Amino acid sequence: MAQEPKESSRVLARFRVMLWALVAIVAVGATGLYFIRPPANPLGVTGTAFSAETTDGARFTEADLRGTPSLVFFGFTWCPDVCPTSLAEMTAIRADLGYSPDQLRIIFATVDPERDTPQVLADYLGTFDPTIVGLTGTEAEVEATKAAFGVYSEKGEDDGSGTYLVDHTASVFLIGADGGFAGTIAYTESRDTARAKVERLVEG
């Protein structure tokens, strides 16, 4: 009889460990949904109009998506991992396939207009490839651009020094030469799969 309390305590302890592990898995899964799930209503029939500012001061609208197949990614320059990885992957795939910027355009649209001014964005993108088209603008313009693509983003808590992260959709949008939505590349997809999608986008 003296062993029963100890055995009960051990069972309870194991149960608590399993419960907290389950909570952790659910929490990670919930945040991961924003990065893995497909974007909502990309380039939908309604609400697709947008106008953003490029890093060279020009205007870029939904009409400018037509003419050249494009890879479009939403992120921010302070992003520690997903954004630089995605930009590096896109530029590497374009180089591997031997496409010029006139054959395949890469577009990076910020979700953090507060910090990503045209100059900041230009300097950042220049470290990957100076031909990448950078889009920013006012908060309203950025929100309209996000809405056109069905992109989610949410600013994190400021640590008091002006530093914060932004949760955001991490898919690369495939846009055809007709300006229409042609699919996505998920952040978790393999290089071979992504490369095949890009090749189909350009070659038809």
C-alpha positions in Angstrom: 0.0 0.0 0.0 2.9 2.4 0.7 3.9 2.2 -3.0 0.6 3.4 -4.4 1.1 7.1 -3.8 4.5 7.0 -5.5 3.2 5.1 -8.4 0.2 7.5 -8.8 2.6 10.5 -8.7 4.7 8.9 -11.4 1.7 8.3 -13.6 0.5 11.9 -13.0 3.9 13.3 -13.9 4.0 11.3 -17.1 0.5 12.6 -18.0 1.5 16.2 -17.4 4.6 15.8 -19.6 2.4 14.3 -22.4 -0.1 17.1 -22.0 2.5 19.9 -22.2 4.0 18.2 -25.2 0.7 18.2 -26.9 0.1 21.8 -26.1 3.5 22.7 -27.5 2.8 20.8 -30.8 -0.6 22.5 -31.2 1.0 26.0 -30.5 3.8 25.4 -33.1 1.3 24.1 -35.6 -1.0 27.1 -35.1 1.8 29.6 -35.9 3.1 27.4 -38.7 -0.3 27.6 -40.5 0.5 31.1 -41.6 3.6 29.9 -43.3 2.5 26.6 -44.8 -1.2 27.1 -45.8 -2.0 28.5 -49.2 -2.8 32.2 -49.3 -6.5 33.2 -49.2 -8.0 34.3 -52.5 -4.8 35.2 -54.4 -5.5 37.8 -57.1 -9.2 37.2 -56.6 -11.8 38.7 -58.9 -12.7 41.5 -56.4 -10.4 43.7 -54.5 -7.3 43.1 -56.7 -6.5 46.7 -57.5 -3.3 47.9 -55.8 -0.7 50.6 -56.3 2.7 50.3 -54.6 5.9 52.3 -54.8 9.0 50.7 -56.3 12.5 51.3 -54.9 13.2 53.6 -57.8 10.2 55.8 -57.1 7.9 54.5 -59.9 4.3 53.2 -59.4 3.5 49.5 -59.7 -0.1 48.3 -60.1 -1.9 45.0 -60.9 -1.6 46.0 -64.6 2.2 45.8 -64.3 2.0 42.1 -63.5 1.2 41.4 -67.1 4.0 40.9 -69.7 6.6 38.9 -67.8 6.2 35.8 -65.6 6.9 36.7 -62.0 7.8 35.3 -58.7 6.3 37.4 -56.0 7.2 37.2 -52.3 5.9 39.2 -49.3 8.3 39.8 -46.4 10.4 42.4 -44.6 14.0 43.4 -44.4 14.4 42.6 -40.7 13.3 39.0 -41.2 15.8 36.7 -39.7 15.3 33.5 -41.8 12.3 32.9 -44.0 12.8 36.0 -46.2 16.5 35.8 -46.9 16.2 32.1 -47.5 13.3 32.6 -50.0 15.1 35.4 -51.8 18.2 33.3 -52.1 16.2 30.4 -53.4 14.4 32.4 -56.0 17.5 34.1 -57.4 19.4 30.7 -57.4 16.6 29.0 -59.3 16.4 31.8 -61.9 20.2 31.5 -62.3 20.1 27.7 -62.5 17.5 27.8 -65.2 19.4 30.5 -67.1 16.6 33.0 -67.2 17.2 36.7 -67.5 15.1 39.3 -65.5 13.3 40.0 -68.8 12.2 36.3 -68.9 11.4 35.9 -65.2 10.9 38.8 -62.8 11.4 38.5 -59.1 9.3 40.8 -56.9 9.6 41.4 -53.2 6.8 43.3 -51.5 7.2 44.5 -48.0 4.8 43.9 -45.1 6.6 46.4 -43.0 6.3 49.8 -44.5 7.1 51.5 -41.2 10.8 50.5 -41.6 11.1 49.4 -45.2 11.5 52.7 -47.0 12.4 52.6 -50.7 16.1 53.1 -49.9 16.2 50.5 -47.2 14.5 48.0 -49.4 16.8 48.8 -52.4 19.9 48.3 -50.2 18.6 45.0 -48.8 17.5 43.5 -52.2 20.8 44.6 -53.8 22.6 42.2 -51.6 20.7 39.4 -53.4 20.2 40.7 -56.9 19.9 44.3 -57.9 17.3 43.4 -60.5 14.7 42.3 -57.9 11.7 44.6 -58.0 11.0 46.0 -54.5 7.6 47.2 -53.5 6.7 49.4 -50.6 4.4 52.4 -49.9 2.1 53.8 -47.3 0.5 51.5 -44.8 -2.8 51.8 -46.8 -0.9 50.9 -50.1 0.8 47.9 -48.5 -2.5 46.7 -47.1 -4.1 46.9 -50.5 -1.3 45.0 -52.1 -1.5 42.3 -49.4 -5.3 42.1 -49.9 -4.9 41.7 -53.7 -2.8 38.6 -53.1 -4.6 37.3 -50.0 -1.6 37.7 -47.9 -1.6 37.6 -44.1 0.8 39.6 -41.9 0.7 40.7 -38.3 3.2 42.9 -36.5 4.8 41.4 -33.4 5.4 43.1 -30.1 8.0 45.9 -30.0 10.8 45.2 -27.5 11.0 48.9 -26.7 13.9 49.7 -29.0 11.9 49.8 -32.2 12.7 46.1 -32.9 9.9 43.7 -33.8 9.2 40.8 -36.0 6.3 40.4 -38.5 4.4 37.1 -39.0 3.5 36.7 -42.6 2.5 34.4 -45.4 5.7 32.7 -46.7 4.5 31.4 -50.0 6.1 32.5 -53.3 3.4 33.5 -55.8 3.7 32.3 -59.4 2.3 34.9 -61.7 1.9 34.2 -65.4 2.7 36.5 -68.3 -1.0 37.3 -68.5 -0.8 38.7 -64.9 -2.9 35.8 -63.6 -2.3 33.6 -60.5 -0.6 30.3 -61.5 0.1 28.7 -58.2 2.5 29.0 -55.2 5.8 27.6 -54.0 5.5 26.7 -50.3 8.4 27.5 -48.0 8.7 23.8 -47.2 9.0 22.6 -50.8 12.1 21.0 -52.2 14.4 22.9 -54.7 13.6 20.4 -57.4 9.8 20.8 -57.0 10.1 24.6 -56.9 12.4 24.6 -60.0 10.0 22.5 -62.0 7.1 24.9 -61.1 9.2 27.9 -62.2 10.2 26.2 -65.5 6.5 25.4 -66.2 5.6 29.0 -65.4 8.0 30.4 -68.0 7.9 27.8 -70.7 4.2 27.2 -70.5 
